[in-house]
Amino acid sequence: MILSISGVVLLGIIVFLFFRKDGLKGSHAVVCALFGFYLASTAIAPSIKAGGASLAGLLGGIKF
């Protein structure tokens, strides 16, 4: 649960930065958000979630 909330916050910040710096239009951000909601209800959603968790585990295991 914490990973999904932080992921949403991170992606929200990225969209905001694109909106402010790179000329992302508000309509594009809305389409991206709607695409995410629709994608979450498809059969591929568990695979995407597992891939995100795997990537988070990989990044969390990196020692500096």
mmCIF file as Biopython writes it, N, C-alpha, C and O atoms, coordinates in Angstrom:
data_model
#
loop_
_atom_site.group_PDB
_atom_site.id
_atom_site.type_symbol
_atom_site.label_atom_id
_atom_site.label_alt_id
_atom_site.label_comp_id
_atom_site.label_asym_id
_atom_site.label_entity_id
_atom_site.label_seq_id
_atom_site.pdbx_PDB_ins_code
_atom_site.Cartn_x
_atom_site.Cartn_y
_atom_site.Cartn_z
_atom_site.occupancy
_atom_site.B_iso_or_equiv
_atom_site.auth_seq_id
_atom_site.auth_asym_id
_atom_site.pdbx_PDB_model_num
ATOM 1   N N  . MET A ? 1  ? 0.818  -1.195 0.000   1.0 0.0 1  A 1 
ATOM 2   C CA . MET A ? 1  ? 0.000  0.000  0.000   1.0 0.0 1  A 1 
ATOM 3   C C  . MET A ? 1  ? 0.859  1.255  0.000   1.0 0.0 1  A 1 
ATOM 4   O O  . MET A ? 1  ? 0.570  2.203  -0.731  1.0 0.0 1  A 1 
ATOM 5   N N  . ILE A ? 2  ? 1.913  1.274  0.812   1.0 0.0 2  A 1 
ATOM 6   C CA . ILE A ? 2  ? 2.783  2.448  0.870   1.0 0.0 2  A 1 
ATOM 7   C C  . ILE A ? 2  ? 3.465  2.661  -0.476  1.0 0.0 2  A 1 
ATOM 8   O O  . ILE A ? 2  ? 3.622  3.797  -0.924  1.0 0.0 2  A 1 
ATOM 9   N N  . LEU A ? 3  ? 3.871  1.567  -1.121  1.0 0.0 3  A 1 
ATOM 10  C CA . LEU A ? 3  ? 4.531  1.674  -2.414  1.0 0.0 3  A 1 
ATOM 11  C C  . LEU A ? 3  ? 3.601  2.276  -3.453  1.0 0.0 3  A 1 
ATOM 12  O O  . LEU A ? 3  ? 4.035  3.108  -4.250  1.0 0.0 3  A 1 
ATOM 13  N N  . SER A ? 4  ? 2.342  1.884  -3.468  1.0 0.0 4  A 1 
ATOM 14  C CA . SER A ? 4  ? 1.425  2.413  -4.477  1.0 0.0 4  A 1 
ATOM 15  C C  . SER A ? 4  ? 1.126  3.888  -4.235  1.0 0.0 4  A 1 
ATOM 16  O O  . SER A ? 4  ? 0.984  4.652  -5.190  1.0 0.0 4  A 1 
ATOM 17  N N  . ILE A ? 5  ? 1.028  4.297  -2.977  1.0 0.0 5  A 1 
ATOM 18  C CA . ILE A ? 5  ? 0.779  5.710  -2.682  1.0 0.0 5  A 1 
ATOM 19  C C  . ILE A ? 5  ? 1.987  6.545  -3.067  1.0 0.0 5  A 1 
ATOM 20  O O  . ILE A ? 5  ? 1.843  7.607  -3.674  1.0 0.0 5  A 1 
ATOM 21  N N  . SER A ? 6  ? 3.180  6.072  -2.718  1.0 0.0 6  A 1 
ATOM 22  C CA . SER A ? 6  ? 4.373  6.835  -3.080  1.0 0.0 6  A 1 
ATOM 23  C C  . SER A ? 6  ? 4.579  6.839  -4.589  1.0 0.0 6  A 1 
ATOM 24  O O  . SER A ? 6  ? 5.077  7.822  -5.139  1.0 0.0 6  A 1 
ATOM 25  N N  . GLY A ? 7  ? 4.211  5.773  -5.255  1.0 0.0 7  A 1 
ATOM 26  C CA . GLY A ? 7  ? 4.288  5.738  -6.715  1.0 0.0 7  A 1 
ATOM 27  C C  . GLY A ? 7  ? 3.348  6.736  -7.354  1.0 0.0 7  A 1 
ATOM 28  O O  . GLY A ? 7  ? 3.707  7.405  -8.323  1.0 0.0 7  A 1 
ATOM 29  N N  . VAL A ? 8  ? 2.148  6.837  -6.814  1.0 0.0 8  A 1 
ATOM 30  C CA . VAL A ? 8  ? 1.174  7.806  -7.329  1.0 0.0 8  A 1 
ATOM 31  C C  . VAL A ? 8  ? 1.681  9.223  -7.103  1.0 0.0 8  A 1 
ATOM 32  O O  . VAL A ? 8  ? 1.558  10.075 -7.983  1.0 0.0 8  A 1 
ATOM 33  N N  . VAL A ? 9  ? 2.248  9.479  -5.935  1.0 0.0 9  A 1 
ATOM 34  C CA . VAL A ? 9  ? 2.784  10.809 -5.647  1.0 0.0 9  A 1 
ATOM 35  C C  . VAL A ? 9  ? 3.941  11.120 -6.588  1.0 0.0 9  A 1 
ATOM 36  O O  . VAL A ? 9  ? 4.018  12.222 -7.131  1.0 0.0 9  A 1 
ATOM 37  N N  . LEU A ? 10 ? 4.842  10.162 -6.785  1.0 0.0 10 A 1 
ATOM 38  C CA . LEU A ? 10 ? 5.980  10.365 -7.680  1.0 0.0 10 A 1 
ATOM 39  C C  . LEU A ? 10 ? 5.515  10.643 -9.107  1.0 0.0 10 A 1 
ATOM 40  O O  . LEU A ? 10 ? 5.998  11.579 -9.744  1.0 0.0 10 A 1 
ATOM 41  N N  . LEU A ? 11 ? 4.587  9.840  -9.611  1.0 0.0 11 A 1 
ATOM 42  C CA . LEU A ? 11 ? 4.085  10.054 -10.961 1.0 0.0 11 A 1 
ATOM 43  C C  . LEU A ? 11 ? 3.333  11.376 -11.067 1.0 0.0 11 A 1 
ATOM 44  O O  . LEU A ? 11 ? 3.399  12.053 -12.093 1.0 0.0 11 A 1 
ATOM 45  N N  . GLY A ? 12 ? 2.625  11.739 -10.012 1.0 0.0 12 A 1 
ATOM 46  C CA . GLY A ? 12 ? 1.946  13.034 -10.001 1.0 0.0 12 A 1 
ATOM 47  C C  . GLY A ? 12 ? 2.918  14.187 -10.079 1.0 0.0 12 A 1 
ATOM 48  O O  . GLY A ? 12 ? 2.661  15.173 -10.770 1.0 0.0 12 A 1 
ATOM 49  N N  . ILE A ? 13 ? 4.034  14.077 -9.379  1.0 0.0 13 A 1 
ATOM 50  C CA . ILE A ? 13 ? 5.064  15.120 -9.427  1.0 0.0 13 A 1 
ATOM 51  C C  . ILE A ? 13 ? 5.673  15.194 -10.818 1.0 0.0 13 A 1 
ATOM 52  O O  . ILE A ? 13 ? 5.914  16.285 -11.336 1.0 0.0 13 A 1 
ATOM 53  N N  . ILE A ? 14 ? 5.923  14.042 -11.425 1.0 0.0 14 A 1 
ATOM 54  C CA . ILE A ? 14 ? 6.485  14.025 -12.780 1.0 0.0 14 A 1 
ATOM 55  C C  . ILE A ? 14 ? 5.527  14.673 -13.767 1.0 0.0 14 A 1 
ATOM 56  O O  . ILE A ? 14 ? 5.952  15.465 -14.609 1.0 0.0 14 A 1 
ATOM 57  N N  . VAL A ? 15 ? 4.241  14.350 -13.676 1.0 0.0 15 A 1 
ATOM 58  C CA . VAL A ? 15 ? 3.251  14.968 -14.567 1.0 0.0 15 A 1 
ATOM 59  C C  . VAL A ? 15 ? 3.200  16.473 -14.327 1.0 0.0 15 A 1 
ATOM 60  O O  . VAL A ? 15 ? 3.108  17.251 -15.276 1.0 0.0 15 A 1 
ATOM 61  N N  . PHE A ? 16 ? 3.260  16.883 -13.068 1.0 0.0 16 A 1 
ATOM 62  C CA . PHE A ? 16 ? 3.247  18.316 -12.760 1.0 0.0 16 A 1 
ATOM 63  C C  . PHE A ? 16 ? 4.462  19.015 -13.367 1.0 0.0 16 A 1 
ATOM 64  O O  . PHE A ? 16 ? 4.337  20.096 -13.943 1.0 0.0 16 A 1 
ATOM 65  N N  . LEU A ? 17 ? 5.643  18.394 -13.236 1.0 0.0 17 A 1 
ATOM 66  C CA . LEU A ? 17 ? 6.844  18.985 -13.813 1.0 0.0 17 A 1 
ATOM 67  C C  . LEU A ? 17 ? 6.758  19.059 -15.333 1.0 0.0 17 A 1 
ATOM 68  O O  . LEU A ? 17 ? 7.163  20.058 -15.928 1.0 0.0 17 A 1 
ATOM 69  N N  . PHE A ? 18 ? 6.235  18.015 -15.964 1.0 0.0 18 A 1 
ATOM 70  C CA . PHE A ? 18 ? 6.030  18.062 -17.413 1.0 0.0 18 A 1 
ATOM 71  C C  . PHE A ? 18 ? 5.068  19.176 -17.781 1.0 0.0 18 A 1 
ATOM 72  O O  . PHE A ? 18 ? 5.263  19.876 -18.775 1.0 0.0 18 A 1 
ATOM 73  N N  . PHE A ? 19 ? 4.036  19.334 -16.979 1.0 0.0 19 A 1 
ATOM 74  C CA . PHE A ? 19 ? 3.037  20.367 -17.232 1.0 0.0 19 A 1 
ATOM 75  C C  . PHE A ? 19 ? 3.653  21.750 -17.140 1.0 0.0 19 A 1 
ATOM 76  O O  . PHE A ? 19 ? 3.358  22.617 -17.963 1.0 0.0 19 A 1 
ATOM 77  N N  . ARG A ? 20 ? 4.508  21.967 -16.144 1.0 0.0 20 A 1 
ATOM 78  C CA . ARG A ? 20 ? 5.096  23.286 -15.922 1.0 0.0 20 A 1 
ATOM 79  C C  . ARG A ? 20 ? 6.296  23.569 -16.838 1.0 0.0 20 A 1 
ATOM 80  O O  . ARG A ? 20 ? 6.434  24.686 -17.338 1.0 0.0 20 A 1 
ATOM 81  N N  . LYS A ? 21 ? 7.147  22.592 -17.059 1.0 0.0 21 A 1 
ATOM 82  C CA . LYS A ? 21 ? 8.420  22.839 -17.742 1.0 0.0 21 A 1 
ATOM 83  C C  . LYS A ? 21 ? 8.409  22.459 -19.227 1.0 0.0 21 A 1 
ATOM 84  O O  . LYS A ? 21 ? 8.964  23.191 -20.046 1.0 0.0 21 A 1 
ATOM 85  N N  . ASP A ? 22 ? 7.800  21.352 -19.582 1.0 0.0 22 A 1 
ATOM 86  C CA . ASP A ? 22 ? 7.912  20.825 -20.937 1.0 0.0 22 A 1 
ATOM 87  C C  . ASP A ? 22 ? 6.680  21.078 -21.800 1.0 0.0 22 A 1 
ATOM 88  O O  . ASP A ? 22 ? 6.590  20.547 -22.907 1.0 0.0 22 A 1 
ATOM 89  N N  . GLY A ? 23 ? 5.756  21.858 -21.330 1.0 0.0 23 A 1 
ATOM 90  C CA . GLY A ? 23 ? 4.602  22.208 -22.144 1.0 0.0 23 A 1 
ATOM 91  C C  . GLY A ? 23 ? 3.535  21.144 -22.242 1.0 0.0 23 A 1 
ATOM 92  O O  . GLY A ? 23 ? 2.788  21.120 -23.220 1.0 0.0 23 A 1 
ATOM 93  N N  . LEU A ? 24 ? 3.437  20.266 -21.268 1.0 0.0 24 A 1 
ATOM 94  C CA . LEU A ? 24 ? 2.362  19.280 -21.262 1.0 0.0 24 A 1 
ATOM 95  C C  . LEU A ? 24 ? 1.052  20.011 -21.061 1.0 0.0 24 A 1 
ATOM 96  O O  . LEU A ? 24 ? 0.901  20.779 -20.110 1.0 0.0 24 A 1 
ATOM 97  N N  . LYS A ? 25 ? 0.123  19.779 -21.936 1.0 0.0 25 A 1 
ATOM 98  C CA . LYS A ? 25 ? -1.169 20.445 -21.823 1.0 0.0 25 A 1 
ATOM 99  C C  . LYS A ? 25 ? -2.021 19.739 -20.772 1.0 0.0 25 A 1 
ATOM 100 O O  . LYS A ? 25 ? -1.846 18.551 -20.502 1.0 0.0 25 A 1 
ATOM 101 N N  . GLY A ? 26 ? -2.933 20.486 -20.195 1.0 0.0 26 A 1 
ATOM 102 C CA . GLY A ? 26 ? -3.830 19.912 -19.191 1.0 0.0 26 A 1 
ATOM 103 C C  . GLY A ? 26 ? -4.641 18.756 -19.736 1.0 0.0 26 A 1 
ATOM 104 O O  . GLY A ? 26 ? -4.890 17.777 -19.034 1.0 0.0 26 A 1 
ATOM 105 N N  . SER A ? 27 ? -5.057 18.869 -20.993 1.0 0.0 27 A 1 
ATOM 106 C CA . SER A ? 27 ? -5.837 17.786 -21.602 1.0 0.0 27 A 1 
ATOM 107 C C  . SER A ? 27 ? -5.007 16.514 -21.730 1.0 0.0 27 A 1 
ATOM 108 O O  . SER A ? 27 ? -5.541 15.412 -21.598 1.0 0.0 27 A 1 
ATOM 109 N N  . HIS A ? 28 ? -3.702 16.653 -21.987 1.0 0.0 28 A 1 
ATOM 110 C CA . HIS A ? 28 ? -2.839 15.475 -22.061 1.0 0.0 28 A 1 
ATOM 111 C C  . HIS A ? 28 ? -2.724 14.802 -20.700 1.0 0.0 28 A 1 
ATOM 112 O O  . HIS A ? 28 ? -2.730 13.575 -20.606 1.0 0.0 28 A 1 
ATOM 113 N N  . ALA A ? 29 ? -2.621 15.605 -19.646 1.0 0.0 29 A 1 
ATOM 114 C CA . ALA A ? 29 ? -2.539 15.048 -18.297 1.0 0.0 29 A 1 
ATOM 115 C C  . ALA A ? 29 ? -3.827 14.313 -17.943 1.0 0.0 29 A 1 
ATOM 116 O O  . ALA A ? 29 ? -3.781 13.260 -17.308 1.0 0.0 29 A 1 
ATOM 117 N N  . VAL A ? 30 ? -4.960 14.850 -18.341 1.0 0.0 30 A 1 
ATOM 118 C CA . VAL A ? 30 ? -6.242 14.183 -18.069 1.0 0.0 30 A 1 
ATOM 119 C C  . VAL A ? 30 ? -6.327 12.865 -18.827 1.0 0.0 30 A 1 
ATOM 120 O O  . VAL A ? 30 ? -6.791 11.864 -18.281 1.0 0.0 30 A 1 
ATOM 121 N N  . VAL A ? 31 ? -5.885 12.858 -20.077 1.0 0.0 31 A 1 
ATOM 122 C CA . VAL A ? 31 ? -5.901 11.616 -20.855 1.0 0.0 31 A 1 
ATOM 123 C C  . VAL A ? 31 ? -4.984 10.578 -20.226 1.0 0.0 31 A 1 
ATOM 124 O O  . VAL A ? 31 ? -5.341 9.402  -20.156 1.0 0.0 31 A 1 
ATOM 125 N N  . CYS A ? 32 ? -3.800 10.999 -19.763 1.0 0.0 32 A 1 
ATOM 126 C CA . CYS A ? 32 ? -2.886 10.065 -19.087 1.0 0.0 32 A 1 
ATOM 127 C C  . CYS A ? 32 ? -3.524 9.487  -17.828 1.0 0.0 32 A 1 
ATOM 128 O O  . CYS A ? 32 ? -3.404 8.290  -17.565 1.0 0.0 32 A 1 
ATOM 129 N N  . ALA A ? 33 ? -4.201 10.330 -17.051 1.0 0.0 33 A 1 
ATOM 130 C CA . ALA A ? 33 ? -4.851 9.864  -15.825 1.0 0.0 33 A 1 
ATOM 131 C C  . ALA A ? 33 ? -5.972 8.880  -16.147 1.0 0.0 33 A 1 
ATOM 132 O O  . ALA A ? 33 ? -6.090 7.839  -15.501 1.0 0.0 33 A 1 
ATOM 133 N N  . LEU A ? 34 ? -6.787 9.203  -17.135 1.0 0.0 34 A 1 
ATOM 134 C CA . LEU A ? 34 ? -7.878 8.296  -17.519 1.0 0.0 34 A 1 
ATOM 135 C C  . LEU A ? 34 ? -7.323 6.983  -18.048 1.0 0.0 34 A 1 
ATOM 136 O O  . LEU A ? 34 ? -7.872 5.919  -17.762 1.0 0.0 34 A 1 
ATOM 137 N N  . PHE A ? 35 ? -6.240 7.044  -18.818 1.0 0.0 35 A 1 
ATOM 138 C CA . PHE A ? 35 ? -5.613 5.821  -19.313 1.0 0.0 35 A 1 
ATOM 139 C C  . PHE A ? 35 ? -5.156 4.949  -18.147 1.0 0.0 35 A 1 
ATOM 140 O O  . PHE A ? 35 ? -5.321 3.729  -18.181 1.0 0.0 35 A 1 
ATOM 141 N N  . GLY A ? 36 ? -4.588 5.566  -17.125 1.0 0.0 36 A 1 
ATOM 142 C CA . GLY A ? 36 ? -4.158 4.816  -15.950 1.0 0.0 36 A 1 
ATOM 143 C C  . GLY A ? 36 ? -5.314 4.139  -15.233 1.0 0.0 36 A 1 
ATOM 144 O O  . GLY A ? 36 ? -5.206 2.990  -14.804 1.0 0.0 36 A 1 
ATOM 145 N N  . PHE A ? 37 ? -6.428 4.865  -15.107 1.0 0.0 37 A 1 
ATOM 146 C CA . PHE A ? 37 ? -7.598 4.274  -14.451 1.0 0.0 37 A 1 
ATOM 147 C C  . PHE A ? 37 ? -8.157 3.108  -15.262 1.0 0.0 37 A 1 
ATOM 148 O O  . PHE A ? 37 ? -8.510 2.073  -14.697 1.0 0.0 37 A 1 
ATOM 149 N N  . TYR A ? 38 ? -8.238 3.269  -16.571 1.0 0.0 38 A 1 
ATOM 150 C CA . TYR A ? 38 ? -8.747 2.191  -17.408 1.0 0.0 38 A 1 
ATOM 151 C C  . TYR A ? 38 ? -7.784 1.016  -17.448 1.0 0.0 38 A 1 
ATOM 152 O O  . TYR A ? 38 ? -8.217 -0.137 -17.458 1.0 0.0 38 A 1 
ATOM 153 N N  . LEU A ? 39 ? -6.486 1.291  -17.470 1.0 0.0 39 A 1 
ATOM 154 C CA . LEU A ? 39 ? -5.489 0.234  -17.478 1.0 0.0 39 A 1 
ATOM 155 C C  . LEU A ? 39 ? -5.539 -0.572 -16.181 1.0 0.0 39 A 1 
ATOM 156 O O  . LEU A ? 39 ? -5.294 -1.778 -16.189 1.0 0.0 39 A 1 
ATOM 157 N N  . ALA A ? 40 ? -5.850 0.083  -15.083 1.0 0.0 40 A 1 
ATOM 158 C CA . ALA A ? 40 ? -5.923 -0.603 -13.788 1.0 0.0 40 A 1 
ATOM 159 C C  . ALA A ? 40 ? -7.059 -1.616 -13.728 1.0 0.0 40 A 1 
ATOM 160 O O  . ALA A ? 40 ? -7.033 -2.522 -12.896 1.0 0.0 40 A 1 
ATOM 161 N N  . SER A ? 41 ? -8.049 -1.475 -14.595 1.0 0.0 41 A 1 
ATOM 162 C CA . SER A ? 41 ? -9.181 -2.401 -14.567 1.0 0.0 41 A 1 
ATOM 163 C C  . SER A ? 41 ? -9.052 -3.509 -15.607 1.0 0.0 41 A 1 
ATOM 164 O O  . SER A ? 41 ? -9.983 -4.298 -15.774 1.0 0.0 41 A 1 
ATOM 165 N N  . THR A ? 42 ? -7.929 -3.589 -16.306 1.0 0.0 42 A 1 
ATOM 166 C CA . THR A ? 42 ? -7.754 -4.625 -17.315 1.0 0.0 42 A 1 
ATOM 167 C C  . THR A ? 42 ? -7.078 -5.856 -16.722 1.0 0.0 42 A 1 
ATOM 168 O O  . THR A ? 42 ? -6.685 -5.866 -15.556 1.0 0.0 42 A 1 
ATOM 169 N N  . ALA A ? 43 ? -6.951 -6.884 -17.540 1.0 0.0 43 A 1 
ATOM 170 C CA . ALA A ? 43 ? -6.342 -8.136 -17.087 1.0 0.0 43 A 1 
ATOM 171 C C  . ALA A ? 43 ? -4.832 -8.017 -16.933 1.0 0.0 43 A 1 
ATOM 172 O O  . ALA A ? 43 ? -4.215 -8.850 -16.268 1.0 0.0 43 A 1 
ATOM 173 N N  . ILE A ? 44 ? -4.230 -7.003 -17.532 1.0 0.0 44 A 1 
ATOM 174 C CA . ILE A ? 44 ? -2.778 -6.837 -17.451 1.0 0.0 44 A 1 
ATOM 175 C C  . ILE A ? 44 ? -2.349 -6.108 -16.176 1.0 0.0 44 A 1 
ATOM 176 O O  . ILE A ? 44 ? -1.156 -6.037 -15.881 1.0 0.0 44 A 1 
ATOM 177 N N  . ALA A ? 45 ? -3.295 -5.573 -15.427 1.0 0.0 45 A 1 
ATOM 178 C CA . ALA A ? 45 ? -2.976 -4.799 -14.220 1.0 0.0 45 A 1 
ATOM 179 C C  . ALA A ? 45 ? -2.137 -5.586 -13.199 1.0 0.0 45 A 1 
ATOM 180 O O  . ALA A ? 45 ? -1.186 -5.022 -12.657 1.0 0.0 45 A 1 
ATOM 181 N N  . PRO A ? 46 ? -2.445 -6.860 -12.913 1.0 0.0 46 A 1 
ATOM 182 C CA . PRO A ? 46 ? -1.593 -7.588 -11.955 1.0 0.0 46 A 1 
ATOM 183 C C  . PRO A ? 46 ? -0.141 -7.733 -12.425 1.0 0.0 46 A 1 
ATOM 184 O O  . PRO A ? 46 ? 0.783  -7.702 -11.612 1.0 0.0 46 A 1 
ATOM 185 N N  . SER A ? 47 ? 0.055  -7.891 -13.726 1.0 0.0 47 A 1 
ATOM 186 C CA . SER A ? 47 ? 1.421  -7.992 -14.249 1.0 0.0 47 A 1 
ATOM 187 C C  . SER A ? 47 ? 2.163  -6.675 -14.089 1.0 0.0 47 A 1 
ATOM 188 O O  . SER A ? 47 ? 3.344  -6.664 -13.744 1.0 0.0 47 A 1 
ATOM 189 N N  . ILE A ? 48 ? 1.481  -5.569 -14.336 1.0 0.0 48 A 1 
ATOM 190 C CA . ILE A ? 48 ? 2.098  -4.258 -14.175 1.0 0.0 48 A 1 
ATOM 191 C C  . ILE A ? 48 ? 2.435  -4.015 -12.713 1.0 0.0 48 A 1 
ATOM 192 O O  . ILE A ? 48 ? 3.502  -3.491 -12.394 1.0 0.0 48 A 1 
ATOM 193 N N  . LYS A ? 49 ? 1.527  -4.395 -11.827 1.0 0.0 49 A 1 
ATOM 194 C CA . LYS A ? 49 ? 1.770  -4.219 -10.391 1.0 0.0 49 A 1 
ATOM 195 C C  . LYS A ? 49 ? 2.945  -5.079 -9.935  1.0 0.0 49 A 1 
ATOM 196 O O  . LYS A ? 49 ? 3.774  -4.622 -9.148  1.0 0.0 49 A 1 
ATOM 197 N N  . ALA A ? 50 ? 3.025  -6.313 -10.417 1.0 0.0 50 A 1 
ATOM 198 C CA . ALA A ? 50 ? 4.144  -7.189 -10.059 1.0 0.0 50 A 1 
ATOM 199 C C  . ALA A ? 50 ? 5.458  -6.644 -10.605 1.0 0.0 50 A 1 
ATOM 200 O O  . ALA A ? 50 ? 6.485  -6.710 -9.928  1.0 0.0 50 A 1 
ATOM 201 N N  . GLY A ? 51 ? 5.436  -6.108 -11.814 1.0 0.0 51 A 1 
ATOM 202 C CA . GLY A ? 51 ? 6.637  -5.508 -12.387 1.0 0.0 51 A 1 
ATOM 203 C C  . GLY A ? 51 ? 7.090  -4.289 -11.599 1.0 0.0 51 A 1 
ATOM 204 O O  . GLY A ? 51 ? 8.287  -4.088 -11.395 1.0 0.0 51 A 1 
ATOM 205 N N  . GLY A ? 52 ? 6.141  -3.479 -11.159 1.0 0.0 52 A 1 
ATOM 206 C CA . GLY A ? 52 ? 6.473  -2.317 -10.339 1.0 0.0 52 A 1 
ATOM 207 C C  . GLY A ? 52 ? 7.052  -2.720 -8.997  1.0 0.0 52 A 1 
ATOM 208 O O  . GLY A ? 52 ? 8.002  -2.106 -8.510  1.0 0.0 52 A 1 
ATOM 209 N N  . ALA A ? 53 ? 6.476  -3.757 -8.400  1.0 0.0 53 A 1 
ATOM 210 C CA . ALA A ? 53 ? 6.991  -4.241 -7.120  1.0 0.0 53 A 1 
ATOM 211 C C  . ALA A ? 53 ? 8.393  -4.829 -7.284  1.0 0.0 53 A 1 
ATOM 212 O O  . ALA A ? 53 ? 9.258  -4.647 -6.427  1.0 0.0 53 A 1 
ATOM 213 N N  . SER A ? 54 ? 8.605  -5.534 -8.392  1.0 0.0 54 A 1 
ATOM 214 C CA . SER A ? 54 ? 9.921  -6.094 -8.665  1.0 0.0 54 A 1 
ATOM 215 C C  . SER A ? 54 ? 10.958 -4.998 -8.871  1.0 0.0 54 A 1 
ATOM 216 O O  . SER A ? 54 ? 12.076 -5.098 -8.364  1.0 0.0 54 A 1 
ATOM 217 N N  . LEU A ? 55 ? 10.599 -3.962 -9.604  1.0 0.0 55 A 1 
ATOM 218 C CA . LEU A ? 55 ? 11.501 -2.847 -9.829  1.0 0.0 55 A 1 
ATOM 219 C C  . LEU A ? 55 ? 11.802 -2.113 -8.523  1.0 0.0 55 A 1 
ATOM 220 O O  . LEU A ? 55 ? 12.939 -1.707 -8.283  1.0 0.0 55 A 1 
ATOM 221 N N  . ALA A ? 56 ? 10.784 -1.944 -7.681  1.0 0.0 56 A 1 
ATOM 222 C CA . ALA A ? 56 ? 10.990 -1.295 -6.388  1.0 0.0 56 A 1 
ATOM 223 C C  . ALA A ? 56 ? 11.914 -2.125 -5.500  1.0 0.0 56 A 1 
ATOM 224 O O  . ALA A ? 56 ? 12.762 -1.581 -4.793  1.0 0.0 56 A 1 
ATOM 225 N N  . GLY A ? 57 ? 11.743 -3.443 -5.544  1.0 0.0 57 A 1 
ATOM 226 C CA . GLY A ? 57 ? 12.637 -4.320 -4.778  1.0 0.0 57 A 1 
ATOM 227 C C  . GLY A ? 57 ? 14.065 -4.262 -5.277  1.0 0.0 57 A 1 
ATOM 228 O O  . GLY A ? 57 ? 15.013 -4.293 -4.493  1.0 0.0 57 A 1 
ATOM 229 N N  . LEU A ? 58 ? 14.212 -4.177 -6.604  1.0 0.0 58 A 1 
ATOM 230 C CA . LEU A ? 58 ? 15.537 -4.072 -7.189  1.0 0.0 58 A 1 
ATOM 231 C C  . LEU A ? 58 ? 16.196 -2.747 -6.797  1.0 0.0 58 A 1 
ATOM 232 O O  . LEU A ? 58 ? 17.364 -2.729 -6.407  1.0 0.0 58 A 1 
ATOM 233 N N  . LEU A ? 59 ? 15.469 -1.658 -6.896  1.0 0.0 59 A 1 
ATOM 234 C CA . LEU A ? 59 ? 16.016 -0.356 -6.515  1.0 0.0 59 A 1 
ATOM 235 C C  . LEU A ? 59 ? 16.260 -0.251 -5.017  1.0 0.0 59 A 1 
ATOM 236 O O  . LEU A ? 59 ? 17.201 0.411  -4.581  1.0 0.0 59 A 1 
ATOM 237 N N  . GLY A ? 60 ? 15.402 -0.910 -4.222  1.0 0.0 60 A 1 
ATOM 238 C CA . GLY A ? 60 ? 15.580 -0.893 -2.773  1.0 0.0 60 A 1 
ATOM 239 C C  . GLY A ? 60 ? 16.776 -1.699 -2.313  1.0 0.0 60 A 1 
ATOM 240 O O  . GLY A ? 60 ? 17.298 -1.465 -1.223  1.0 0.0 60 A 1 
ATOM 241 N N  . GLY A ? 61 ? 17.225 -2.657 -3.139  1.0 0.0 61 A 1 
ATOM 242 C CA . GLY A ? 61 ? 18.348 -3.500 -2.766  1.0 0.0 61 A 1 
ATOM 243 C C  . GLY A ? 61 ? 19.705 -2.939 -3.149  1.0 0.0 61 A 1 
ATOM 244 O O  . GLY A ? 61 ? 20.738 -3.525 -2.825  1.0 0.0 61 A 1 
ATOM 245 N N  . ILE A ? 62 ? 19.706 -1.809 -3.835  1.0 0.0 62 A 1 
ATOM 246 C CA . ILE A ? 62 ? 20.974 -1.207 -4.250  1.0 0.0 62 A 1 
ATOM 247 C C  . ILE A ? 62 ? 21.669 -0.574 -3.042  1.0 0.0 62 A 1 
ATOM 248 O O  . ILE A ? 62 ? 21.081 0.228  -2.316  1.0 0.0 62 A 1 
ATOM 249 N N  . LYS A ? 63 ? 22.914 -0.947 -2.850  1.0 0.0 63 A 1 
ATOM 250 C CA . LYS A ? 63 ? 23.703 -0.412 -1.727  1.0 0.0 63 A 1 
ATOM 251 C C  . LYS A ? 63 ? 24.669 0.633  -2.271  1.0 0.0 63 A 1 
ATOM 252 O O  . LYS A ? 63 ? 25.337 0.399  -3.278  1.0 0.0 63 A 1 
ATOM 253 N N  . PHE A ? 64 ? 24.742 1.767  -1.618  1.0 0.0 64 A 1 
ATOM 254 C CA . PHE A ? 64 ? 25.654 2.832  -2.017  1.0 0.0 64 A 1 
ATOM 255 C C  . PHE A ? 64 ? 26.854 2.882  -1.109  1.0 0.0 64 A 1 
ATOM 256 O O  . PHE A ? 64 ? 27.735 3.723  -1.294  1.0 0.0 64 A 1 
#
